[in-house]
Amino acid sequence: MTRSNDRLKSEVAQVLDDVRQLITGFADAQRRHRAVTASVSVERDRITVTADASGAVAEVSYAEDIDDLGYHQIARGTVLAAQQAATEVKRRAEEILAPLRLMQARLPKLTDLVGEVPRQDEIPPPPSALLTPLGDRKDDDFAAGPLDAPPGGPGASGSALDDRDVGARIAQLVRLQDRRARVFATGTAEGRRVLAAVNADGILIDLKFSSGIADLDYDEIAEAVTEASRAAVAEVARMVTELFAPVSGDHPRYPGPEIALAGIEQLRNQLL
C-alpha cells in the first residue's frame, strides 16, 4: 500500500512539475507576444500599415507617390493592409503558442480535476468577428436584442449547478459569442474628417474620409487614421466588456503566474 501511495505521489508531483513548466512557458510566451508586430504594404508599397500584438492599427504611413491614388483607394487600401497585418500578427502568435499547446494537450483537462465546469467540447468555438464593412452589412449583422439573465442571477455562486443550469449557461455564452462577432465601434479624428471602424477584435474594418480630408496632408491623414483607430479600439473594448458583464463572475479569475506557481510549489512539497 505504501509503495502504491509513493507511486501516486510521484505521478502527481510529475503532473505538478509539468503544470509549473506550462505556466512558466505561457508567461514567457505572453511577454514575447506583446512584442509582436507586423507590417504590410499594398498598392505598390504606397500604403504601409503596422499592426500591434492585438491586431489593431499601430502605425500608418503613406509613400511620397500616394497622391497617385484617390482618397477612396487610399481608404480601401489602408483597410486591406491593416487586415493583412492583423492576420500576420495572429500567425506569429500561433507559432509562439504551438509548442505550449502540445504540452497542454498531454496534461489532465480542467474538467478532469474540477467539477461543475462545462467541458470545452460542449461549447462550440466562438464565431470570428465580422470583417464586413459597415455599408455592406445586413440588418441581422446589426441586431442586438436583450439577453436572458444567467441562472441564479449575475455572478451566482455557492450552490452546485444542475445539468439544466449548466446547459442554460452554455446557451447564454453561445448567444453572447454570436453577438460579439457582430460588435463594432467607430472612432474619429481631425474634426471627424477621418472615421475608422473596428470589429470586436480591434481590427480595422472600415475607413471613411469626409469632404474636408483635402485640408490635411498625407502625413496628417496617416496620423489621423491611427488616432481614430485607437479611439475605436478603446470603445469596442468597453462594449465587449459590457456585453459579457452578465457572465463575468461565473468563472474564477486566474491569480497570475507568480501566485499560481507558489501554490503549486507548496502542494508539491506537501506530497514529497
N, C-alpha and C positions, 0 to 999 in steps of 0.2 A: 504493500500500500504506500509506504514511504517513497519507494522508487517511482511509483506511478505519479505521486504528487510532485516529486522532484522534476520528472519529465514535463508535467503540465506547467510547472512554474517556469521551466526553461523555455518552453514554447511560447508562453505568454510574454516572457521577457524579450524573446526574439521579435515578437509582433510589436512590442513597445519600441524596441530599437528601430524597427522598420518605420513605424509611425513617426518617431523622432526625426529620422532621416528625411522622411517625406515632408514634414512640416518645415524643416530647415531648408529643404530644396525649394519648396513653394515660396518661402520668404525671400530667398535669393532670386528666384525667378521673377517675383513681383518687383524687386528692385531693378532687375535687368529690363523688365517690360516697361517700366516707367521711362526708361531712356530711349525706347524705340521710337523712331520717326521714319517717315518715308516721303520721298518727293517724286512727283510725276509731272512730266511736261507733255503738253499736247499742242496742236495747231503749229507744228514745225518749231517747237520749243518757244513759241511766243508766250505761252501761258505755263507757269510752274506753280504747283500747289504742294505745300508740305503739310502732312497730317501728323498729329501728335499720337501718343500711345493709345488714346481712346478712339482715334479715327477722326477726331474733329480737326477743322482747319486751324493750323498754327501760323501759317505764313502764305502769302500770295505775292507773286512777282510777275511783272509783265515785261517782255523784251522791248527793245527800242523800236522794233518794227511792228508793235502791237496795233498801231493805227492802220495797218493794212486790213484789219478786221473791223466789222461793225460792232456796236455795243451788244447786240443780240448774240452774235457769235462769241464775243468775249464772255458773256454771262453763261452761255451754254458750255463753252469750253472749260470755264472755271469749275462748274459743277462736275463735269466729266473727270477732270484731273483730280478733284477732291475725292470723288468716289473711288477712283483707281488707287489713289494714295491710301485711302482707308482700307481697301482690300489688301494692299501690300503690307500694311501695318498688322492686320489680322493674321496674314500668312506668317510673318516673322514671329508673332506672339505664339502661334501654334507650334513653331519649331522649338521655341524655348520650353513650352509646356509638355511636348510629346513624351520625352523620357519619364517625366514625373507621372503622367497619366498611365503609362505602362506599369510603373511601380505601384500606383494606387490600385490598379486593377487586380493586383495579386493580394491585396490586403482585404480583411473582412469588411463587408459593407456596413454602413451605419445601421441599416435595418436589421443586421445580424446581431447587433450589440445593444440597440436601444429600441424598446417597444413604442408603439403609437406613432411611429414615423412612417409616412407613406413611402412605399417602395418607389425608387426612381423610375422603374419601368412602368409604374402605374400612371405617371404623369407624362403626358406627351411633350415632346420638345417644343419650346415656345416658337411661334412663327417669327420669321425675320421681320424687322422693322421695315416698313414700306420705303422704297426709294422713288416712288411715283411723285413727280412734280405736282404742286397744288392744283394747277389748271387742268391736269389730266385725271384727277381723282374722281371716282364715282361718289354718289351720295352716301353709299354704305361705308366708304372709307373715312367719312367724317362723323359717322354715328358714334354716339357716346351716351347710351342710356344708363339709368340708375342700376346699381348692383344690389344684390341681396346682402343682408348683414351676415357675417360669418356665424356659424353655430356657436351659441353661448355668448355672443356679443364680441366686440372687438377685443383682441388680446386675451380671450378666455383661456384660463389655465386651471390646473389643480385637479380636476376630475378627469378620469380616463375617457377617451373618446370612443364611442362605439363605431361600428362599420359605417352606419349611415352618416354620422358626423364627419368621419374621415372622407367619405365619398363626396359629401357636400363641400368640404374644404377644397378637395381636389378640383371639383367642378368650378368653384369660385375662382381658384387660381388660374384655371384654363381660360375663363372669361376675362380675367384681368390681363393675362398674357396676350389674348387676342386684341383687347382694347389698346394695350401698349403698342402693339405693332402698327397701329394707325395714328398714334400720337405724333404731333409735330408742333414746333414752335417757331416763331419768327423774331428776328431782331433787325434793327435799323441803325444806320449811321449817316453822318453828314447831312443832317436835316432831312432824313428819310429819302435821300437820293439813292441810297442803296438799301435793299431789303433782302435778307438771307433767311431761308427756311431750312431747318434741320429736322431729321426724324428722331425717334426715341433713343437711338444710339449716338446722337450728336453729329451724324453725318450730313453734309450739305446735300439737300435735295432740290433746291430751287434758289435762283438768284434773279432779282429784278432791279433794273435801273430806271429811275424816274426821268422825266423830260429834262430835269436840271443837271443831269450827270455830266453834260459837256462843260459845266462850270469847273469841274475838277480835272487835274492832270492825272495821268495813268498811275503814278506812284500813290497819289491820294486815293484813287479808286481802289487800288490793291489793299491799302491800309484800311479803308472803309469796309471792304469785304471781310477782312479778318475781324474787325471790330464788331460788325453786325453778326457774324457767325458766332463769336464768343457770347454775345448777348443772347442769341437764340439757344445756344447750348445751356447756359445758366437757367433759362426759362424752362427748357424741356426737362432738365434735371429736377426742377421744382415740381413740375407737373407729374412726372413719373413717381416721385416720392409721395405726392398727394394721392395718386391713383392706388398705390399699394398700401396706403396707411391702414385700411381695414384689416389687413393680414400681417402687418409688420411686427406684431407682438406674438405671432404664433410659433416662432422658432427661436431657440436660444441664440444669443449673439456670440460670435467667436471671440474669445478673450484676447486674442493676439498671440503671436508665436512665442514670445518670452514666457507668458503665463502658462500657455499650453505645455511647453517643453519642461517647465519647472514641475508641473503636475505629473507629467509622465515620468520624470526622473524620480520623484518621490514615490510613486507607485512601484516603479521598478525596484527601488531599494527595499521596499517592504516585502517584495517577493523573494529576494535573494538573501 
